[in-house]
C-alpha cells in the first residue's frame, strides 16, 4: 500500500538509506558494521569485486563470440545464447533461489555462491562442446541471481546506517568497472584462446572468495521469507512502482544501448575504429555517475532518480537531433553514461525503502525485473532497428525512459516518525 506523501518530499526516509534485514535501523551491537571499521569497508569492497566478477563473466562472451564459435563448431548466434540464457536464468530464478537459501548465514551463502562461480568458469574453460558450455553457463547463472539478490543487503549491514547508500554505490561500482576493465581485458586476453579468459575470471573469483573469507563476518539471516510472500510484497504500492520503473528504465536503456555502435557509425558519422574508445569513455563516465548518484540520492532519493531518468531521455533525443557534430555526440554519450549508471544505486535504494522488512526478497524481484528487461530491451530495440534504423532505437529508449519518469512521480517517500 502506498504511504502518505511526506512533508519534505525530496528527502529519503532513513530506512531508504540503511534498513537492516528487518527494516529497522541497525542496533548498536549489530556488527562491526555499526562502527564502520576498515575491515568493514574491505568486506564491502570484496562484495563489490564479486559484482565485478559476475558482471564480467556475464558479458565477456560478447567479445569472444567469433573465437568460441570457431572452436566449438557452432554459429555465432548460437554461442550468443550463452549470454542471453545466462541473464534469463539469473533473473527468473533469483526470487526462487533467494527464498530457498533464506535460512543460510549470509557469509556462508556468499562463499558458496563464489565457489560455484569459480567452478562454473573453470567448467566453461574446459568445455569440449556447446552443450557442456551451456551447462556451465547455466550453473554460473543460478549463482549470479543469488549474488545480485544478497550483495547490496550484505553491504548495508557492514557499515553505519548513514553510510548505507555509499556502501551500495561501492557494490554497484563493480558493474561500471567490469565495463571499463573486466570485459575489455577478458576480450583482449581471450582473442588467441577464449578459454584463457575464463580461466582468468575463475582465478579472480578465487581471490575474491579469499577476501570475503578474510573480511566478512558471520551474518545470520534475519527474515525467513517464503515463496508465497513474494507476490504479497508487490501489493505495496511503492515496491510495485519501483519494480515497474526499473523495468521501463532498463528496457529503454538496452533498446538503445544494444545498438549504440551502429548508431554511432551510421547516424553520428563516428569512424568504426573510434567506437570502442567512445564506449570506453562511456564506461568511465559510468563510474563517475555511480558514485555521484549515490552522494546525491542519500539526501534526495526520489528527485535524484527522476532527474537521472529525464536526463537520460533528453540525452537520447539530443543524440539523434545532434546529427554528425562529433563533440556533441561525445558529450551526450558521456551524459548518458553518467545518468544511467547512477540509476542502479537509486533504484536499489528505492527497493530497500519500499520493503525494509524483506530487503533480499524485494531485491530478488528487482533483479528479476532488471534481467528480464535487458532481454526485452534488446528485443524491441532490434525490431525498431530492423524496421527504421538505429535512430529509432534511440527514440524508443527515450520513450520508455519518459514512461519510467511518469511512473516515478507516483512513488511516495514515507514521512519521518
C-alpha positions, 0 to 999 in steps of 0.5 A: 500500500502506498504511504502518505506523501511526506512533508519534505518530499525530496528527502529519503526516509532513513530506512531508504538509506540503511534498513537492516534485514528487518527494516529497522535501523541497525542496533548498536551491537549489530556488527562491526558494521555499526562502527564502520571499521576498515575491515568493514569497508574491505568486506564491502569492497570484496562484495563489490569485486564479486559484482565485478566478477559476475558482471564480467563473466556475464558479458565477456562472451560478447567479445569472444563470440567469433573465437568460441564459435570457431572452436566449438563448431557452432554459429555465432548466434548460437554461442550468443545464447550463452549470454542471453540464457545466462541473464534469463536464468539469473533473473527468473530464478533469483526470487526462487533461489533467494527464498530457498537459501533464506535460512543460510548465514549470509557469509556462508551463502556468499562463499558458496555462491563464489565457489560455484562461480569459480567452478562454473568458469573453470567448467566453461574453460574446459568445455569440449562442446556447446552443450557442456558450455551451456551447462556451465553457463547455466550453473554460473547463472543460478549463482549470479541471481543469488549474488545480485539478490544478497550483495547490496543487503550484505553491504548495508549491514557492514557499515553505519546506517548513514553510510548505507547508500555509499556502501551500495554505490561501492557494490554497484561500482563493480558493474561500471568497472567490469565495463571499463576493465573486466570485459575489455581485458577478458576480450583482449586476453581471450582473442588467441584462446577464449578459454584463457579468459575464463580461466582468468575470471575463475582465478579472480573469483578465487581471490575474491572468495579469499577476501570475503573469507578474510573480511566478512563476518558471520551474518545470520539471516534475519527474515525467513521469507517464503515463496508465497510472500513474494507476490504479497510484497508487490501489493505495496504500492511503492515496491510495485512502482519501483519494480515497474520503473526499473523495468521501463528504465532498463528496457529503454536503456538496452533498446538503445544501448544494444545498438549504440555502435551502429548508431554511432557509425551510421547516424553520428558519422563516428569512424568504426575504429573510434567506437570502442574508445567512445564506449570506453569513455562511456564506461568511465563516465559510468563510474563517475555517475555511480558514485555521484548518484549515490552522494546525491540520492542519500539526501534526495532519493526520489528527485535524484532518480527522476532527474537521472531518468529525464536526463537520460531521455533528453540525452537520447533525443539530443543524440539523434537531433545532434546529427554528425557534430562529433563533440556533441555526440561525445558529450551526450554519450558521456551524459548518458553514461553518467545518468544511467549508471547512477540509476542502479544505486537509486533504484536499489535504494528505492527497493530497500525503502519500499520493503525494509522488512524483506530487503533480499526478497524485494531485491530478488524481484528487482533483479528479476525485473532488471534481467528480464528487461535487458532481454526485452530491451534488446528485443524491441530495440532490434525490431525498431532497428530492423524496421527504421534504423538505429535512430529509432532505437534511440527514440524508443529508449527515450520513450520508455525512459519518459514512461519510467519518469511518469511512473516515478512521480507516483512513488511516495517517500514515507514521512519521518516518525 
